[in-house]
Amino acid sequence: MTSLPAGSQPVISRWSIPVAGLFLTLMGGIAYAWGVFVVPLQTAFGWSRADAVLPVSVFLVTYAVVGMLLGGYLQDKFGPRRIIILGAICFFVGYALAAQVHHLPYVWWLVLTYGLIGGAGSGFVYSAVIPTCRKWFPDRTAVAVAIGVTGFGLAAVFFAPWLSHLLGTIGIGSTFLVLAAITSAVSLVGAWIYRLPPAGWTAPQGKEGQPAGSTIMLAPRTEKTLAEAMKTPLFYLLWLGFFSVIFGGLMAMAHLVPYGRTILGLEAPVAALAMVFFGLTNGFGRIAAGLLAEKFGPANVMLGSYVFVGLGFLLFNTLALTAGTLYFFAFLFGWGFAVTLGLFPTLTTVSFGVKNLGAVYGAVITAFAAGAFFGPMVGGWAYDATGTYVTPFAMAGTFALFGWTLVLLAYKLKYKLP
């Protein structure tokens, strides 16, 4: 009997892969709960709002550029398990060092520890989830990938209220130590579960001799390397669309809790609840988006969603006047994230194939890095300059609708993809 390559042994059920991916991305999605840190950091160290959101901006940039681009290449070469372990190490080191912020109360310290090291850990973990789910599920790609990345969205649901409580009871430094222990431990368990399909493995066959649950629209049309993909106009339209939507989305996400506290005057636990509503749709919405994409096509789902999300950004300052309306808009904005981050991997697969998905999607998601850096920062600068959130949310809506236009151009007019 021929032995299988290390990390490629059979699993009890292939569904254990996206479920484990859910917990891995849950650990990587800590950034979505950063809003609960903003006011405590300002209070403790006298930082401006722009200073207080800089660490999460750097976290998200590093997650996309270092973790996803480098991690995507490494996991294609060495397999997912080693890359997840590397991510677990980065989590522990980054958050443990961030816990020393009271001894080094400078923005650059959290940028270095939480932002650079922690962000790299998130990217390494995330980079292994999508390609592995795709290889185990050629028949149910959208659903499997959506389940795997659901944890990234649900992180705010689980972490925002809990972190808000910890910050008020044990302080900033001890809260980072708790994060170091939990994220690294869960990631190591996920690494133990994660593996590639055995050589020659095929998906279960349906009654008609086709993979169960297969859909023609999700089949990759070509197999391109990263270099080949980057020679196509589709790659750049996809990148710019991703950037536009994420720029606006992250500008809003980072400031939902501060908006509730400073503009609406809500208590910290009440304002933090906005991230729970955001996380519910950002997390579970990815599964719903995957199911809808299998029925209607990923581009159609994105186009329909971006209209409502863009209008929500534009109307936010006018209508978000109570805790209830704040939660409603947080719920809507979470759906925009779910659609974008849940379906862009599928669009990348449709466009460029699965063989080099780690590297190609790693390059596509650098758009997330650009949006992540400028979105929260621009929102913070605009608030510091004006004392209101009118301009940041108006910009978010404008960019979301511009992203809608780019997706329409790329997938409906020029390329005729579903």
C-alpha positions in Angstrom: 0.0 0.0 0.0 1.4 3.3 -1.1 1.8 5.8 1.8 0.3 9.2 1.4 2.2 12.4 1.6 2.5 14.0 5.1 -0.6 16.1 5.8 -2.7 14.3 3.2 -4.2 11.4 5.2 -7.9 10.8 4.9 -10.2 12.6 7.3 -13.3 11.2 9.1 -15.5 13.5 7.0 -14.4 16.1 4.5 -16.9 18.5 6.2 -14.5 18.6 9.1 -12.2 20.8 6.9 -14.6 23.8 6.5 -15.8 23.4 10.1 -12.2 23.6 11.3 -11.7 26.5 8.9 -14.5 28.3 10.6 -12.7 28.1 14.0 -9.4 29.1 12.4 -10.9 32.2 10.7 -12.7 33.0 14.0 -9.3 33.4 15.5 -8.1 35.5 12.6 -11.1 37.8 12.7 -10.1 39.5 15.9 -9.7 42.8 14.0 -13.4 43.1 13.5 -13.8 43.6 17.3 -11.1 46.4 17.4 -13.7 49.1 17.8 -14.1 48.2 21.5 -10.4 49.1 22.1 -10.6 52.6 20.5 -12.1 54.6 23.4 -10.2 52.7 26.2 -6.9 53.4 24.3 -7.8 57.1 23.9 -8.7 57.3 27.6 -5.6 55.5 28.9 -2.9 57.1 26.7 -4.4 60.3 25.4 -4.3 59.1 21.7 -6.4 60.7 18.9 -9.1 58.7 17.2 -6.8 58.3 14.1 -4.0 57.0 16.4 -6.3 54.5 18.1 -7.4 52.9 14.8 -3.9 52.8 13.3 -3.0 49.4 14.8 -6.0 47.7 13.2 -5.3 49.4 9.9 -1.8 47.9 10.0 -3.2 44.5 11.2 -5.5 44.3 8.2 -2.8 45.5 5.7 -0.4 42.9 7.0 -3.0 40.2 7.0 -3.6 40.8 3.3 -0.1 41.6 2.0 2.2 39.5 4.2 -0.1 36.8 5.4 -2.3 36.2 2.3 0.2 36.9 -0.5 3.2 35.1 1.2 1.0 32.6 3.0 -0.9 31.7 -0.2 2.4 30.9 -2.0 3.8 28.9 1.0 0.6 26.9 1.5 0.6 26.0 -2.2 4.2 24.8 -1.8 4.2 23.2 1.7 0.6 22.5 2.4 -1.8 24.1 4.9 -0.7 22.6 8.2 2.7 24.2 8.5 1.4 27.6 7.5 -1.4 27.4 10.2 1.2 26.5 12.8 3.2 29.5 11.7 0.1 31.6 12.1 -0.4 30.3 15.7 3.1 31.3 16.6 2.5 34.8 15.3 -0.7 35.1 17.3 1.0 34.1 20.6 4.1 36.3 20.1 2.2 39.3 18.7 -0.5 39.5 21.4 1.8 38.6 24.2 4.1 41.5 23.3 1.0 43.8 22.8 0.2 43.2 26.4 3.2 45.3 27.4 1.6 48.4 26.0 1.3 50.0 29.5 5.1 49.8 29.8 5.5 51.1 26.2 2.4 53.3 25.8 3.1 54.3 22.2 1.1 53.8 19.0 4.1 52.3 17.2 4.3 49.5 19.8 0.8 48.2 19.1 1.5 48.8 15.3 4.5 46.5 15.6 3.0 43.8 17.9 -0.7 43.7 17.3 -0.6 45.2 13.8 2.4 43.5 12.1 2.9 40.3 14.0 -0.7 39.6 14.8 -1.8 40.6 11.3 0.7 38.2 9.8 -0.7 35.4 11.9 -4.2 36.1 10.7 -3.1 36.1 7.1 -1.2 32.8 7.4 -4.2 31.1 9.0 -6.7 32.5 6.5 -4.5 31.7 3.5 -4.7 28.0 4.2 -8.4 27.8 4.6 -9.8 28.8 1.2 -7.6 26.7 -1.1 -8.0 23.6 1.1 -11.8 23.9 1.2 -11.8 24.3 -2.5 -9.8 21.2 -3.1 -12.0 19.1 -0.8 -15.2 20.5 -2.4 -15.0 20.8 -6.2 -18.8 20.1 -6.1 -19.9 22.6 -3.4 -17.3 25.3 -3.7 -19.3 28.3 -2.7 -20.9 26.7 0.4 -17.7 25.0 1.6 -15.6 28.2 1.2 -18.3 30.3 2.8 -18.4 28.0 5.9 -14.7 28.1 6.1 -14.5 31.9 6.2 -17.6 32.4 8.3 -15.5 32.6 11.5 -13.8 35.8 10.3 -17.2 37.5 10.3 -18.4 35.9 13.5 -15.4 37.1 15.4 -17.1 40.3 16.3 -20.1 38.5 17.7 -18.0 36.4 20.1 -15.2 38.8 20.8 -16.7 42.3 20.9 -18.9 42.0 24.0 -16.4 39.7 25.8 -13.5 42.0 25.0 -15.5 45.0 26.1 -16.1 43.3 29.5 -12.4 42.2 29.8 -11.2 45.8 29.1 -13.4 47.1 31.8 -12.4 44.5 34.4 -8.8 43.3 33.8 -7.5 46.1 31.6 -5.9 46.4 28.2 -2.7 44.4 28.8 -4.3 41.4 30.4 -6.9 41.3 27.7 -4.1 40.9 25.1 -2.6 38.1 27.1 -6.0 36.3 27.1 -6.1 36.7 23.3 -2.6 35.3 22.9 -3.5 32.1 24.8 -6.8 31.5 23.1 -5.9 32.3 19.5 -2.7 30.3 19.5 -4.3 27.2 21.2 -7.3 27.0 18.8 -5.1 27.5 15.8 -2.8 24.6 16.8 -5.9 22.4 17.1 -7.0 23.5 13.7 -3.6 22.7 12.2 -3.8 19.2 13.6 -7.2 18.7 11.8 -6.2 20.4 8.5 -4.8 18.4 5.6 -5.1 18.0 1.8 -7.1 15.4 0.0 -5.2 12.1 -0.8 -3.7 11.8 -4.3 -6.4 10.6 -6.7 -9.2 11.5 -4.3 -12.5 12.5 -6.0 -15.7 14.1 -4.7 -18.7 11.8 -4.0 -20.8 11.2 -7.1 -24.4 12.1 -7.4 -27.1 10.0 -9.0 -26.3 11.2 -12.5 -22.6 10.4 -12.2 -21.8 14.0 -11.5 -20.3 15.3 -8.2 -23.1 15.7 -5.7 -24.4 19.3 -5.6 -22.2 20.4 -8.5 -23.1 23.5 -10.5 -21.8 24.4 -13.9 -21.5 28.1 -13.0 -18.9 27.4 -10.3 -16.6 25.3 -12.5 -13.3 27.1 -13.2 -13.1 28.2 -16.8 -9.3 28.3 -17.0 -6.2 27.4 -15.0 -3.9 30.4 -14.8 -0.8 31.1 -12.9 -0.5 34.3 -11.0 1.7 35.8 -13.7 -0.9 34.8 -16.4 -3.8 36.2 -14.3 -2.1 39.5 -13.8 -1.8 39.9 -17.6 -5.6 40.0 -17.9 -7.9 43.1 -17.5 -10.3 40.9 -15.5 -7.7 40.7 -12.7 -7.4 44.5 -12.3 -11.2 45.1 -12.5 -11.7 42.5 -9.8 -8.9 44.0 -7.7 -10.3 47.6 -8.0 -13.8 46.4 -7.2 -12.6 44.6 -4.1 -10.7 47.7 -3.0 -13.6 50.1 -3.5 -16.0 48.0 -1.5 -13.6 47.2 1.3 -12.4 50.8 1.6 -15.9 51.9 2.5 -16.8 48.9 4.5 -13.8 49.0 6.8 -14.2 52.7 7.3 -17.6 52.0 8.7 -16.7 48.9 10.6 -13.9 50.5 12.6 -16.1 53.4 13.7 -19.4 51.8 14.5 -18.7 51.4 18.2 -17.0 54.9 18.6 -19.9 56.4 16.7 -22.3 54.8 19.2 -20.3 56.1 22.2 -19.3 59.6 21.1 -22.2 60.6 18.8 -25.1 58.8 20.3 -23.8 58.8 23.9 -24.3 55.1 24.4 -22.6 53.2 27.3 -19.7 50.9 26.3 -21.6 47.5 26.4 -24.6 49.0 24.5 -22.4 50.4 21.8 -20.3 47.2 21.6 -23.5 45.3 20.8 -23.4 46.9 17.3 -20.5 44.7 16.5 -22.6 41.6 17.4 -25.2 42.6 14.8 -22.4 43.3 12.4 -20.8 40.0 13.1 -24.0 38.0 12.8 -24.5 38.9 9.1 -20.8 39.1 8.4 -20.4 35.5 9.7 -23.6 33.6 8.9 -24.3 35.8 5.9 -21.3 34.2 4.2 -23.0 30.8 4.2 -26.2 32.4 2.9 -24.3 34.2 0.2 -22.7 30.9 -0.8 -26.1 29.3 -1.2 -27.5 32.2 -3.1 -24.4 32.2 -5.3 -25.0 28.6 -6.3 -28.6 29.5 -7.4 -28.2 33.0 -8.9 -24.5 33.4 -9.6 -21.9 35.2 -7.4 -21.8 38.4 -9.4 -25.6 38.8 -9.3 -25.6 38.4 -5.5 -22.9 41.0 -5.2 -24.5 43.5 -7.5 -27.9 43.3 -5.7 -26.3 43.6 -2.3 -24.0 46.5 -3.0 -26.9 48.8 -4.0 -28.5 48.4 -0.6 -25.2 48.6 1.3 -24.1 51.7 -0.6 -27.4 53.5 0.1 -27.1 52.5 3.8 -23.7 54.2 4.1 -25.1 57.4 2.5 -28.1 57.4 4.8 -26.3 56.4 8.0 -25.8 59.8 9.7 -29.4 60.8 8.9 -31.1 57.7 10.2 -28.7 56.1 12.8 -30.0 58.1 15.7 -30.8 55.4 18.3 -29.2 52.2 19.5 -31.8 50.3 17.5 -31.1 52.0 14.2 -27.4 51.7 14.8 -27.8 47.9 15.1 -29.9 47.8 11.9 -27.2 49.5 9.9 -24.5 47.4 11.5 -26.5 44.3 10.4 -26.7 45.7 6.9 -23.0 46.6 6.7 -22.2 43.1 7.9 -24.1 41.6 5.0 -21.9 43.7 2.6 -18.8 42.2 4.2 -20.3 38.7 4.0 -21.0 39.0 0.3 -17.6 40.5 -0.5 -15.3 38.2 1.5 -17.5 35.1 1.0 -17.8 35.3 -2.8 -14.6 36.9 -4.0 -12.8 33.6 -3.6 -15.4 31.9 -5.7 -15.1 34.7 -8.4 -11.4 34.2 -8.4 -11.8 30.5 -8.9 -14.3 31.0 -11.7 -11.9 33.4 -13.4 -8.5 31.8 -12.9 -9.0 28.2 -11.7 -8.1 26.3 -8.6 -4.6 25.0 -9.2 -2.9 28.3 -8.2 -5.7 29.7 -6.1 -3.6 30.4 -3.1 -1.2 32.6 -5.0 -3.8 34.2 -7.2 -6.3 35.0 -4.5 -3.5 36.1 -2.3 -2.7 38.8 -5.0 -6.3 39.7 -5.4 -6.8 40.2 -1.7 -4.0 42.8 -1.6 -6.9 45.1 -2.5 -8.2 44.3 1.0 -4.8 45.6 2.3 -5.1 48.9 0.5 -8.7 49.4 1.6 -7.8 48.3 5.1 -5.1 50.9 5.5 -6.9 53.9 4.1 -10.5 53.1 5.2 -10.2 53.3 9.0 -7.5 55.9 8.9 -9.4 58.3 6.6 -12.4 57.8 8.8 -10.4 58.7 11.9 -8.8 61.7 10.3 -12.2 63.0 9.1 -13.7 62.6 12.5 -10.8 64.3 14.2 -11.0 67.2 11.8 -14.8 67.7 11.9 -16.1 66.1 15.0 -18.8 64.2 13.0 -19.0 61.1 10.8 -20.9 62.7 7.9 -17.9 62.7 5.6 -16.6 59.2 6.3 -19.9 57.5 5.8 -20.6 59.5 2.7 -17.3 58.4 1.2 -18.0 54.8 2.2 -21.3 54.9 0.3 -19.6 56.4 -2.8 -16.9 53.8 -2.9 -19.3 50.9 -2.4 -21.4 52.1 -5.3 -18.2 52.6 -7.4 -17.3 49.0 -6.6 -20.7 47.9 -7.8 -20.0 49.6 -11.1 -16.7 47.8 -11.5 -18.2 44.4 -10.7 -21.0 45.1 -13.2 -18.4 46.1 -15.9 -16.2 43.0 -15.3 -18.8 40.3 -14.9 -21.9 41.4 -16.8 -20.8 43.5 -19.7 -17.4 42.3 -20.8 -16.9 38.8 -19.5 -20.5 37.5 -19.3 -19.9 35.5 -16.2 -22.8 34.3 -14.1 
